[in-house]
Each structure stands twice: as C-alpha cells, then as structure tokens.
Amino acid sequence: MERAYVVRAAGCLLWRRSSAGKLELALVYRPKWADWSWPKGKLKRGEALEAAAHREVLEETGYTCRLGTRLPSSRYTDHLGRLKEVSYWVADVTGGAFEPNDEVSDLVWLTPDEARERLTQERDRELIAAALIAIGTDEDARGL
C-alpha cells in the first residue's frame, strides 16, 4: 500500500494585551492565497516543529515570541492535493514589529470575536476556543 505524503508545517496563534488590557490575536494576510490566517509555514528539512513555529512567526510577522501550550493540529488537503498537517501553539509576543514582506502584506491585531469573523478558513476559527483556554483568559470562548 502506498503511503500518502504529508506536508508538515508549524505556526502560532500570536497574542498580546492591548493598552486597555484586552486580549488581541494577530492575523496575517497572504496575497498569494487571498486569505487571512495564523502565521505558519512548512518545516525545513530536519527542522523541529517548535523551531519552525518560531521562525515562521518571525518571518511572517517580524515578532519574536514565547511558545505556550500546544494546540490541536490542523489537517487538510493542500492546493496540490497533498495531506498537510499544521502544528500550532499559543505564543505571546516578546518583541519586534511588523513590516510587509514577500509572503504577508498586512497584519492586524483583533479581539477573538473579530478574529473569528476575519479568518478565511473554518479550521482556523476552530483553534480560537482552545487558544483562549490555553492563555487562561476569561474572554469570550463561545467557540467551545
């Protein structure tokens, strides 16, 4: 039996507190795919999941971060028909600033409810409830 090729990727639900103390999540806009999503990307050969998550967040957002709780992985078929598995973590910002780049033209900080509305893929929306629990917030977790 032939084994299906799985594309491995890693990313983060990057979060911070606004000046008013409200929880905000970072979404990135990728013009190539015309979508709003979490920062993520494919692993390089021999790269550990955690290292890839850090690298992809930095490359796509300009922010450094501290990985927190690992979230459920997302599995789907990519545009080439390959199985893709993305491992996610919640991650709080530790420094940096966003500048548009080759992959990401825009970054927005949104409340969880706003993020639910803006995200393109349902599979990305499903991660918000788990992230809120992992962050330990009393914010709205209606996605539960």
N, C-alpha and C positions, 0 to 999 in steps of 0.2 A: 504494500500500500504506500502511495506517495504521501510524504509529509508536506503540509502546507507551509509556505514561507511566512514567517511572522516578522513584520517591521516593528522594532522596539523603539519607543520614544519616552521622553520624560518631560515633566513640566510642573508648574506650581499655580496654586491659587494664591497670588501675592496679595497681602493685606497690610493695612495701616489704619491708624486712627486719625480722623480729621482734626483740625484745630478745635472743633466743637466736641470732640470725643466720640464721634460716630464712626462705626466700622465702615471701611471702604475696601472694595476689591478692584484690582487692576484688570482691565480687559484690553486686548490689543486688536488692532485692525490690520488684517493682512490683505493688501490689494490683489495679490496673485489669486487668492481664493474668494475675494469679496466677502470676508466674514469677520465677525467679532468672536474672539475665543480667548482662552487662557494662554499665557506664554508656554510654549512647548516646542519640542523638536526631536528629531531622530538621534539615536546614540551613534557616536563614532565607534569604529572598531576597537574593542577592548575596553571601552569606557563603562564605568559603573553607573547605575541608574541615578544615584544621588549627585554624582559629578555632572552628569548630563543635565539634570534639572537646574543646578546652579549655573552652568554655562549657558543654557538656553535662556534663562531669565535675564542674565546679564546681556547676552547678545541682542535679545529682542526688546528689552525694556531699558537697559542702562542702569538697572538697580542691582545692588548686591542684596542678599537675603540670608536668613537663617531658616533652614528647613525645620518644620514642626512635624506633626502627625502625618503619617502616610494615609492617603485617601484611597477609596476604591479605584481600581484601574478601569480605564475605558477601552472597550474592544469594538472594533468596527472594520468594515472593508473600505480601503482607501480608493482613490480615483483610478488606480491601476488594477483594482481587483484583488489586492493583497490583503491579508489579515493584518491589522495594526493594533498594537496594544500600547496604551499610553499610561505610564505610572505617574501619579500625581501626589504632591504634598501640599499642605498649607505652609506658607512661608511668610514671615514678617520682614519688612524692608529694614535693611541696616545702613543703607547709604545709596548714593548715586542720583541720577536724574535722567529723564527720558529725552532722547533725540531721535527723530525719524531716521530709519535705516533702510537697507535693501529689502528687508522682509516685512517690516512693520512701519506703517505710515502714521499711525496715531495710537495713543494710549489714553484711556480715560479711567478715572477713579470713581466708582459708583457704589451706592448702597447695595446690599444684597437684592432688594426688590428691583432696583434699577438694572442691576446686572442680569437678573432673570429675564427682564424684558429685552435687553440688548443682545444677549448671546444668540448666535445664529443656530447652533445645534442643541437639540434637546438633551443629548448626552452630556453636554457641558453644564446645562442648567441643573441636572440631577446631582452634581457634585456640591452645590451650594449648601444644602442641608447638612451634609457630612462635614463640610468645612466649618460651619458655624458651631457645630458641636465640638470639633477639634480645637477651635480657637477658644472655646469656653465662654461664648458670648450669650447674653440674654436677648440678643437681637431676634427679630422675627425669623423663625425657622419653619415657615409654612410648608416647605418642601418635604418635610418629614412624613 
